[in-house]
Amino acid sequence: MPLTDAAIRNAKPREKAYKLSDSGGLYLHVSTTGARLWRYGYKLHGKWGLYAIGQYPEISLTEAREAHRRARALVKTGQQPTWVRKQERARTASEAANTFGAIAQEWLERNADRWSPNYRQQVQRMFETAILPALGERPIRLIVAADILVIMRALEHRGPVPARTARLWISKVFQYAAATLRADHDPAGALKSVVAAPVVQHYATLSRGELGDLLRAVDRYPGLRQSVILIRLLALTFVRPSELREATWSEIDWEQRLWRIPAERMKKRAAHVVPLSDQALTLLQELKVLTGTRDHLFPNNSDPRRPMSPSTANFIIRQLGFAGRLSAHGFRGTASTILNELGYRPDVIERQLAHVPLNKVRAAYNHAEYLPERTRMMQEWADLLTALEQRQNVVPIGAARRVAP
């Protein structure tokens, strides 16, 4: 006869333990201490087994019967319910340990050495402020596309770039988790087209006349002398702003008149060499007196162990009255446009811009490619800037340039 709640409540301890049967092998074991324990006795592969379900009243009669039903179904398919439960508990424990936050931290650490300090800081800031607060403590296998979409929608008010960037980095974490057998798929992959791609806006460039105006304005700038040198070196070298901002004195080869930027600081992870013109060397010698006791050419005022703020160059350009007409990155496009107009070989210009060829093997060895031509071009570029600043006429002669009296 099946058990009832009343019969279970009235079960009292005896001198010897006894059991009250329900059906299908389920019974209540009543110990001499009064503990009432649910048990399921079954026969599998010719041997008897015992499956412990739990204790009454923590496990009610209804719950015990449901657990018994599931265990009995496993026995019918030839599975040991005790083993299956152990596997489920191990999987649950593994999922609890394999949270999105833990795996994201692994992914960040594995990639940190491949990224520039600036890029690494951007990734970490995005995870700390927008991604980990929402997903960090969640088991990675339990995260679905809808959870990621919530993050993207929250970022959309800042524009499409943050939302699309967050999706991309979340996707990278899931791909890493799948490769290490801790996720089955990438739910972020389904959200690629949810946020429209931003309209590409190219950096503004200056004409030769405007470039002369800027250089004259720089000399009138009332701020720190190293701020003036910063803008002048950006114009003379047309490197990426972060490459100059994070430059260290150890990278300057005074004897060879070269600035050697290591691969880990370059956007494309390929070492780059910048020939230094007479004008650039003069500025560096002046700057050495101002900041030469520090590691960086342009140390941070608040913490001299770090480079200056990423916003400094653009702030100075705005102060000079060129807001909306030029950014710190715009010197690259300006130089490229003018040098191409003057007839310099495109390959030489592109190499000086550190635009790495598609053949990465070749790119690893050509950081000094076209160096004689580039050295001549960089000096002629510096002479051109001097002429523009002084309002002199510039007359092209073949591949070289001279200033007309």
C-alpha positions in Angstrom: 0.0 0.0 0.0 1.5 3.4 -1.0 2.7 5.7 1.8 0.8 8.7 3.0 2.1 11.9 4.7 0.3 10.9 7.9 2.0 7.6 8.0 5.4 9.2 7.5 4.8 11.8 10.2 3.7 9.1 12.7 6.7 6.9 12.0 8.5 6.6 15.4 12.0 5.1 16.1 12.2 1.5 17.3 14.9 -0.7 18.8 15.8 -1.7 15.3 15.7 0.3 12.1 12.8 -0.5 9.8 11.4 0.7 6.5 8.0 1.8 5.2 7.6 0.9 1.5 5.9 3.0 -1.1 6.1 1.4 -4.5 8.6 0.5 -7.2 11.4 0.0 -4.8 11.0 3.4 -3.0 10.8 3.3 0.7 11.4 5.3 3.9 14.2 4.1 6.1 13.5 5.0 9.8 16.6 4.8 11.9 16.8 4.1 15.7 17.5 7.8 16.2 14.3 8.8 14.4 15.9 10.0 11.2 13.6 9.3 8.2 15.6 8.7 5.0 14.3 8.1 1.5 15.9 5.2 -0.3 15.4 3.5 -3.7 16.4 -0.1 -4.0 16.9 -1.4 -7.5 18.5 -4.3 -9.4 20.8 -3.6 -12.3 22.9 -6.1 -14.3 22.0 -8.8 -11.8 23.2 -6.8 -8.7 21.3 -4.9 -6.1 21.9 -1.2 -5.7 20.8 1.5 -3.3 20.1 5.1 -4.2 19.9 7.7 -1.4 17.3 10.4 -2.3 17.4 12.5 0.9 15.9 13.1 4.3 12.3 13.7 5.3 10.9 16.4 5.8 13.5 18.3 3.7 12.4 16.0 0.8 8.7 15.6 0.8 6.8 12.5 -0.3 5.9 14.2 -3.6 9.6 15.2 -4.2 10.8 11.7 -3.2 8.5 10.1 -5.7 9.7 12.5 -8.5 13.3 11.7 -7.7 12.5 8.0 -7.6 10.8 8.3 -11.0 13.9 9.9 -12.6 16.2 7.3 -11.0 14.0 4.4 -12.1 14.0 5.7 -15.6 17.9 5.7 -15.6 17.9 2.1 -14.3 15.6 1.0 -17.1 18.2 2.4 -19.6 21.0 0.5 -17.8 22.5 3.5 -16.0 23.5 3.7 -12.4 21.5 6.7 -10.9 24.3 7.2 -8.3 26.9 7.6 -10.9 24.7 9.9 -13.0 24.1 12.1 -10.0 27.9 12.3 -9.3 28.5 13.4 -12.9 25.7 16.0 -12.7 27.2 17.4 -9.5 30.7 17.5 -11.0 29.3 19.3 -14.1 27.5 21.8 -11.9 30.6 22.4 -9.8 32.6 22.8 -13.1 30.1 25.3 -14.4 30.2 27.2 -11.1 34.0 27.5 -11.4 33.9 28.3 -15.1 32.2 31.6 -14.8 32.4 34.1 -17.7 34.5 36.4 -15.5 37.1 33.7 -14.7 37.4 32.7 -18.4 37.5 36.3 -19.5 40.4 37.0 -17.1 42.3 34.0 -18.6 41.7 35.4 -22.1 42.8 38.9 -21.1 46.0 37.5 -19.6 46.8 35.4 -22.6 46.5 38.3 -25.0 47.9 41.1 -22.8 51.5 40.8 -24.2 50.2 41.1 -27.8 48.4 44.3 -27.2 49.7 47.8 -26.9 49.3 49.3 -23.4 46.7 51.7 -24.7 44.6 49.0 -26.4 45.0 46.7 -23.3 43.6 49.5 -21.2 40.6 50.0 -23.5 39.8 46.3 -23.3 40.1 46.1 -19.6 38.0 49.3 -19.1 35.2 47.9 -21.2 35.1 44.6 -19.3 35.3 46.2 -15.9 32.6 48.9 -16.6 30.1 47.2 -19.0 30.6 43.5 -19.4 31.7 41.8 -16.1 29.1 43.6 -13.9 26.4 41.8 -16.0 28.1 38.5 -16.9 31.1 38.1 -14.6 29.6 35.7 -12.0 27.4 33.7 -14.5 28.4 30.2 -15.5 29.5 30.6 -19.1 27.4 27.8 -20.4 24.2 29.4 -19.0 24.7 32.7 -20.9 22.5 33.2 -23.9 22.3 35.8 -26.7 19.6 37.7 -24.9 22.0 38.4 -22.0 24.6 39.9 -24.3 22.0 41.9 -26.2 21.1 43.7 -22.9 24.7 44.9 -22.6 24.8 46.0 -26.2 21.5 48.0 -25.9 22.8 49.7 -22.7 25.9 50.8 -24.7 24.1 52.0 -27.8 23.4 55.5 -26.3 27.1 56.1 -26.6 27.0 55.2 -30.3 27.4 52.0 -32.4 31.1 51.5 -31.8 31.0 50.7 -28.0 28.1 48.2 -28.5 29.7 46.5 -31.4 33.1 46.4 -29.6 31.6 44.8 -26.5 29.9 42.2 -28.7 33.2 41.4 -30.4 35.2 41.0 -27.2 32.5 38.9 -25.6 32.6 36.7 -28.7 36.3 36.3 -28.4 35.9 35.1 -24.8 33.3 32.5 -25.9 35.5 31.3 -28.7 38.4 30.9 -26.3 36.0 29.0 -23.9 34.9 26.7 -26.7 38.5 26.0 -27.7 39.2 25.0 -24.1 36.1 22.8 -23.9 34.2 25.1 -21.5 31.6 26.3 -23.8 29.6 24.7 -26.7 29.1 27.7 -28.9 29.4 31.5 -29.2 26.0 33.2 -28.5 27.5 36.6 -29.3 28.0 35.4 -32.9 24.3 35.7 -33.7 24.3 39.4 -32.8 26.7 40.7 -35.4 24.2 42.6 -37.3 22.0 43.8 -34.4 23.8 47.2 -34.2 24.5 49.0 -37.5 28.1 49.7 -38.4 29.1 53.3 -37.9 29.7 55.5 -41.0 33.4 55.7 -41.5 34.7 59.2 -41.0 38.3 59.8 -42.2 40.6 62.0 -40.2 40.6 65.6 -41.4 43.8 66.8 -43.2 45.3 70.2 -43.7 46.4 71.8 -46.9 50.0 73.1 -47.2 48.9 76.6 -46.4 46.9 75.5 -43.3 49.9 73.4 -42.2 52.0 76.5 -42.2 49.3 78.3 -40.2 49.3 75.6 -37.6 53.1 75.6 -37.2 53.1 79.3 -36.7 50.3 79.0 -34.2 52.3 76.3 -32.3 55.2 78.7 -31.7 52.8 81.2 -30.1 51.3 78.5 -27.8 51.6 79.7 -24.2 51.7 76.3 -22.6 54.6 74.0 -21.6 57.5 73.8 -24.0 57.2 70.0 -24.2 53.6 70.6 -25.5 55.0 72.6 -28.4 57.6 69.9 -29.1 54.9 67.2 -29.0 52.9 68.8 -31.8 56.0 69.6 -33.9 57.3 66.0 -33.6 53.8 64.7 -34.7 54.1 66.9 -37.7 57.7 66.0 -38.5 57.4 62.2 -38.0 53.6 61.6 -38.7 53.6 58.6 -36.5 50.4 57.5 -34.7 49.8 59.7 -31.6 50.1 56.8 -29.2 53.5 55.8 -30.6 54.9 59.2 -29.8 53.0 59.7 -26.6 54.4 56.3 -25.2 57.9 56.7 -26.7 60.9 56.1 -24.4 64.4 57.6 -24.5 65.8 54.1 -24.9 64.2 54.0 -28.4 66.2 56.9 -29.7 69.4 55.9 -31.6 71.3 59.2 -31.6 74.3 57.8 -33.5 72.2 56.4 -36.3 69.7 59.2 -36.2 66.8 56.8 -35.9 63.8 56.2 -33.7 63.3 52.5 -33.3 59.8 51.7 -32.1 59.5 48.1 -30.9 56.9 45.7 -32.3 54.8 45.5 -29.1 54.1 49.3 -29.3 53.0 49.2 -32.9 49.4 48.8 -34.0 50.3 45.9 -36.4 52.8 44.3 -34.1 55.8 44.9 -36.5 58.9 46.9 -35.4 59.1 50.3 -37.1 62.0 52.7 -37.8 61.6 56.5 -38.1 64.5 58.4 -39.7 65.1 61.6 -37.7 65.6 64.8 -39.6 67.8 67.6 -38.5 64.8 69.5 -37.1 63.5 66.4 -35.2 66.9 65.8 -33.7 67.1 69.4 -32.5 63.7 69.1 -30.8 64.7 65.8 -29.2 67.9 67.3 -27.8 65.9 70.2 -26.4 63.3 67.8 -24.9 66.1 65.7 -23.4 67.0 68.6 -21.2 63.4 68.9 -20.0 62.4 65.2 -19.5 65.6 63.2 -20.0 65.6 61.9 -16.4 62.4 60.1 -17.0 61.8 56.9 -19.1 59.3 58.6 -21.4 59.9 61.5 -23.7 56.5 62.9 -22.6 55.9 61.8 -19.0 52.6 62.3 -17.3 52.5 65.3 -15.0 50.6 63.5 -12.3 52.6 60.3 -12.4 56.0 60.7 -14.2 56.3 56.9 -14.4 53.5 56.8 -17.0 53.3 58.6 -20.4 51.1 61.7 -20.8 47.4 61.5 -21.2 46.0 60.3 -24.6 43.9 63.5 -24.8 46.8 66.0 -24.5 47.7 66.4 -28.1 44.1 66.9 -29.3 43.6 69.4 -26.4 46.5 71.4 -27.6 45.3 71.3 -31.2 41.9 72.7 -30.0 43.7 75.4 -28.0 45.5 76.4 -31.2 42.1 77.0 -32.9 42.1 73.9 -35.2 39.2 72.1 -33.5 37.2 70.2 -36.2 40.0 70.9 -38.8 42.6 68.5 -37.5 43.2 65.8 -34.9 46.5 64.4 -33.6 46.0 61.5 -36.0 45.3 63.8 -38.9 49.0 64.6 -39.4 49.4 61.1 -41.0 46.8 61.8 -43.6 48.1 65.3 -44.2 51.7 64.1 -44.7 50.5 61.2 -47.0 48.4 63.5 -49.2 51.1 66.1 -49.6 54.0 63.6 -50.2 52.0 61.8 -52.8 51.2 65.1 -54.5 54.9 65.9 -54.6 55.7 62.7 -56.4 57.3 60.5 -53.7 57.0 56.8 -54.3 53.8 55.4 -52.7 55.6 52.3 -51.4 58.1 54.5 -49.6 55.3 56.7 -48.1 53.3 53.6 -47.0 56.3 52.0 -45.4 57.0 55.3 -43.5 53.4 55.3 -42.3 54.0 51.7 -41.0 51.2 50.3 -43.1 52.2 46.6 -42.8 52.0 44.5 -46.0 49.4 41.7 -46.1 52.3 39.2 -46.2 53.0 39.1 -42.5 56.2 37.0 -42.9 57.6 39.6 -45.2 56.4 42.4 -42.8 58.4 40.9 -40.0 61.6 41.6 -41.8 61.0 44.9 -43.6 60.8 47.4 -40.8 63.9 49.1 -42.3 62.8 48.7 -45.9 63.5 51.7 -48.2 65.4 53.2 -45.4 67.8 55.4 -47.6 64.8 56.8 -49.5 62.8 57.2 -46.4 65.6 59.1 -44.7 65.9 61.5 -47.6 62.1 61.9 -47.8 61.8 62.7 -44.0 64.5 65.3 -44.2 62.9 66.9 -47.3 59.5 66.7 -45.5 61.1 68.6 -42.5 62.5 71.2 -44.8 59.1 71.6 -46.4 57.5 72.2 -43.0 60.2 74.8 -42.2 59.5 76.5 -45.6 55.7 76.5 -45.0 56.1 77.9 -41.6 58.4 80.7 -42.9 56.0 81.3 -45.9 58.7 80.5 -48.4 57.9 79.1 -51.9 58.5 75.4 -52.3 59.7 74.3 -55.8 59.6 70.6 -56.6 62.7 69.3 -58.5 62.4 65.6 -59.4 62.3 63.4 -56.3 64.0 66.0 -54.2 62.7 69.4 -53.0 64.4 72.7 -52.6 63.3 76.0 -51.1 63.4 78.9 -53.6 65.1 82.1 -52.4 
